[in-house]
Amino acid sequence: MSDWILSIAGTPQGAFWASILALVSAIAHAGFGALQKGRHDPWMMRGAIDGWLVVISAPVALFLVPWPTTQTFAILAGALGIHFFYKLSVALAYERAAYTVVYPMIRGTGPLVTVIAASLLFQEHFTAVQWLGVACLSGGMALLALRNMAADAVDPEGVRRGLVWALIGGLTVALYTVYDAWGIRQSADPFTFLAWFFFITALDFPILAWVRYRRLGAPGGVASLLRRGFAGAVIAWISFGGVMLATRLDKVGEAAVLRETSTVWAALIGWFILGETVGPRRLILMGMIALGAVIVEFGG
């Protein structure tokens, strides 16, 4: 599998599979975000997800893939720090504001900054039409977050604080997207990078979750927390692993933009599963986000 991925990287076939992986990642990531904002405390939910990621990834990393080089270990150490700050900012955002407010802001900030960074670091260049698509997608997400904010009059100050953390989280999304794309390109075997990435970057939040559990218990039940954590770990492999493979196969910027169609799926999850309100204006903005992704994909 690794040889096949490396053989099609940078080819039209690689670009096709990168698009498929990015879109699958988008759908999976919407579900991943909903798990963190569901019935359980977001800190303990993330800790449960990461705990299962360690359990699932350890045998793959230790026994099924070639061992990383010293350089790869150093890159993974950097990823641990970046992803810890991302998870921290997301947990703080979800703690303060509704899922449909926070999620679009986190994901909308990321692609715009990622495209700019990818242009500078990987010499990727978008056409004027593709830049229009990026503006359409990111603008739609920002407007969706603001529209949802206006509709949430229960705790305006909490919503504002949540949006600040969401903006920080979005900038961190751009940072980790570019960093992870660079990291997986430095590894001779992409699955070595992925397996050790999930193992190493998941070591932190189980500790924070355990400390929080000792202090607050587990509202919603430990069994439910563990079940959802396992589901989240499987989804994380699909979502984060899929988009990293997409950036290995084709352009980082295009993969980042396509993945952020997750906001459309997130809004639908918030509407149908979490019981959050979605009106005609939100539907229009969701269409604007999807249109932006289509323009980026076909405007090159």
WOGI-V705045 format. One record per pair of residues at least 6 apart in sequence whose C-alpha atoms are under 8 Angstrom apart, sorted by sequence separation. I is the first residue (numbers start at 1). GAP is how many residues later the second one is. D is the distance in whole Angstrom. If there is no record, write none. Layout:
BEGIN
i gap d
I GAP D
I GAP D
END
This chain:
BEGIN
i gap d
8 6 5
9 6 8
36 6 5
61 6 7
118 6 6
119 6 6
184 6 6
187 6 6
246 6 8
270 6 5
271 6 6
149 7 8
152 7 8
218 7 8
270 7 8
271 7 6
94 8 7
247 8 6
5 9 8
36 9 6
93 9 6
184 9 6
246 9 6
35 10 7
36 10 6
149 10 7
183 10 8
184 10 8
267 11 7
243 12 7
243 13 8
243 16 7
267 19 8
112 22 6
264 22 5
111 23 7
112 23 8
263 23 8
264 23 8
264 25 7
112 26 7
263 26 8
264 26 7
111 27 7
261 28 7
108 29 7
109 29 7
261 29 6
108 30 5
108 31 7
108 32 8
261 32 7
108 33 5
109 33 8
107 34 8
108 34 6
258 35 6
105 36 6
257 36 6
104 37 5
105 37 6
104 38 7
198 39 8
257 39 8
258 39 8
104 40 7
105 40 6
46 41 8
104 41 6
103 42 8
254 42 7
101 43 8
102 43 7
254 43 7
101 44 5
100 45 7
101 45 7
101 47 5
194 47 6
43 48 6
100 48 7
101 48 6
42 49 6
42 52 7
42 53 7
41 54 8
36 55 8
190 55 7
37 57 6
36 58 8
101 58 8
105 58 7
109 58 7
113 58 7
102 60 7
106 60 5
110 60 5
114 60 5
118 60 7
184 60 7
97 61 6
98 61 8
102 61 6
105 61 6
106 61 6
109 61 5
110 61 6
113 61 6
114 61 7
117 61 7
184 61 8
37 62 6
96 62 5
97 62 5
101 62 8
105 62 6
106 62 8
108 62 7
109 62 6
110 62 7
96 63 6
97 63 8
103 63 7
106 63 6
107 63 6
110 63 5
111 63 7
114 63 7
181 63 6
185 63 6
97 64 8
102 64 6
106 64 4
110 64 5
114 64 7
180 64 7
184 64 7
34 65 7
96 65 7
97 65 5
105 65 7
106 65 8
109 65 8
96 66 5
97 66 8
107 66 8
181 66 6
95 67 7
106 67 8
177 67 8
181 67 7
93 68 7
94 68 7
93 69 4
33 70 8
92 70 7
93 70 7
93 71 8
181 71 7
93 72 5
92 73 6
93 73 5
178 74 7
90 75 7
177 75 8
89 76 5
90 76 6
89 77 7
89 79 7
90 79 6
177 79 7
89 80 5
87 82 8
86 83 6
86 86 6
85 87 8
86 87 7
82 90 7
82 93 8
83 93 7
82 94 6
79 97 7
79 100 7
79 101 7
76 107 8
75 108 6
72 111 7
72 114 7
72 115 6
84 117 7
79 118 8
83 118 7
68 119 8
76 120 8
80 120 7
84 120 7
137 120 8
72 121 7
76 121 6
80 121 5
84 121 8
79 122 7
80 122 8
141 122 7
66 123 7
77 123 8
134 123 7
68 124 6
76 124 7
67 125 7
68 125 7
76 125 8
65 126 7
66 126 6
65 127 5
124 127 7
68 128 8
124 128 8
124 129 8
65 130 8
61 131 7
61 134 5
118 134 6
119 134 8
60 135 6
61 135 5
118 135 6
147 135 7
58 137 8
115 137 8
57 138 6
58 138 8
61 138 7
114 138 8
115 138 5
144 138 6
57 139 7
114 139 6
115 139 8
57 141 6
58 141 6
115 141 8
144 141 6
57 142 5
111 142 7
114 142 7
143 142 7
144 142 8
54 144 7
141 144 7
53 145 6
54 145 5
111 145 6
140 145 5
141 145 8
53 146 6
54 146 8
110 146 8
111 146 5
140 146 7
54 148 6
140 148 6
141 148 7
53 149 6
54 149 7
111 149 7
140 149 5
139 150 8
51 151 7
137 151 6
138 151 7
50 152 5
51 152 7
108 152 7
136 152 6
137 152 4
50 153 7
107 153 6
136 153 6
137 153 7
50 154 8
51 154 8
137 154 7
50 155 6
51 155 6
136 155 7
137 155 4
50 156 6
107 156 7
136 156 5
137 156 6
135 157 7
47 158 5
48 158 6
133 158 7
134 158 6
46 159 7
47 159 4
104 159 6
133 159 4
134 159 7
46 160 8
47 160 7
103 160 7
132 160 7
133 160 6
47 161 7
48 161 8
133 161 7
43 162 8
44 162 8
47 162 5
133 162 5
134 162 7
46 163 8
47 163 8
103 163 8
132 163 8
133 163 5
44 164 8
45 164 8
132 164 8
43 165 7
44 165 5
130 165 6
131 165 7
43 166 6
44 166 8
100 166 7
129 166 7
130 166 4
100 167 6
129 167 7
130 167 8
44 168 7
130 168 8
43 169 8
44 169 7
130 169 5
100 170 6
129 170 5
130 170 6
99 171 7
129 171 7
127 172 7
127 173 6
44 174 8
126 174 7
100 176 8
41 177 8
48 177 7
49 177 8
52 177 7
53 177 8
56 177 8
40 178 8
41 178 7
48 178 6
51 178 8
52 178 6
40 179 6
49 179 8
50 179 8
40 180 6
45 180 6
48 180 8
49 180 4
53 180 5
39 181 6
44 181 8
48 181 5
49 181 6
52 181 6
53 181 8
47 182 8
48 182 7
49 182 8
45 183 8
46 183 7
49 183 5
50 183 7
45 184 6
49 184 5
40 185 7
2 187 6
2 188 6
2 189 7
35 193 7
35 197 7
32 200 6
32 203 6
31 204 8
32 204 7
29 206 7
28 207 6
29 207 7
28 208 8
28 210 7
29 210 5
28 211 5
29 211 8
27 212 8
25 213 6
26 213 7
24 214 8
25 214 4
24 215 7
25 215 7
25 216 8
25 217 6
24 218 7
25 218 6
22 220 6
21 221 5
22 221 5
21 222 6
21 224 7
22 224 6
18 225 8
21 225 6
18 227 7
19 227 7
18 228 4
17 229 7
18 229 7
18 231 6
17 232 8
18 232 6
26 232 7
30 232 5
34 232 7
22 233 6
26 233 4
29 233 6
30 233 7
33 233 8
15 234 6
22 234 8
25 234 6
26 234 6
27 234 8
28 234 8
14 235 5
15 235 5
23 235 6
24 235 8
26 235 6
27 235 5
30 235 6
31 235 7
34 235 7
14 236 6
15 236 8
19 236 7
22 236 6
23 236 6
26 236 4
30 236 5
34 236 7
38 236 7
18 237 7
22 237 5
25 237 8
11 238 8
23 238 7
27 238 6
31 238 7
9 239 7
10 239 6
11 239 8
19 239 7
26 239 8
30 239 8
9 240 4
10 240 5
8 241 7
9 241 6
6 243 8
5 244 7
END
